[in-house]
Amino acid sequence: MSSIGDKVKGAANQVAGAVKQAAGHAVGNPDLEVEGAAQKLKGKTQEAIGEGKDAIKKIVDKA
């Protein structure tokens, strides 16, 4: 997957996770809150992978 794709998927997972986390909190469902937090973390990881790919590409392009 491209770095842009990783960043987009990461952002989408962060938003979806935040919504799940808030919904779980609102209805008193701790499992949903935890699931949302995990999905947000997954999104942050995906975005970091995209940033890493960009950094590697810049290094390779300079070489």
Secondary structure, DSSP 8 states (H G I E B T S, - for coil): --HHHHHHHHHHHHHHHHHHHHHHHHHT-HHHHHHHHHHHHHHHHHHHHHHHHHHHHHHHHH-
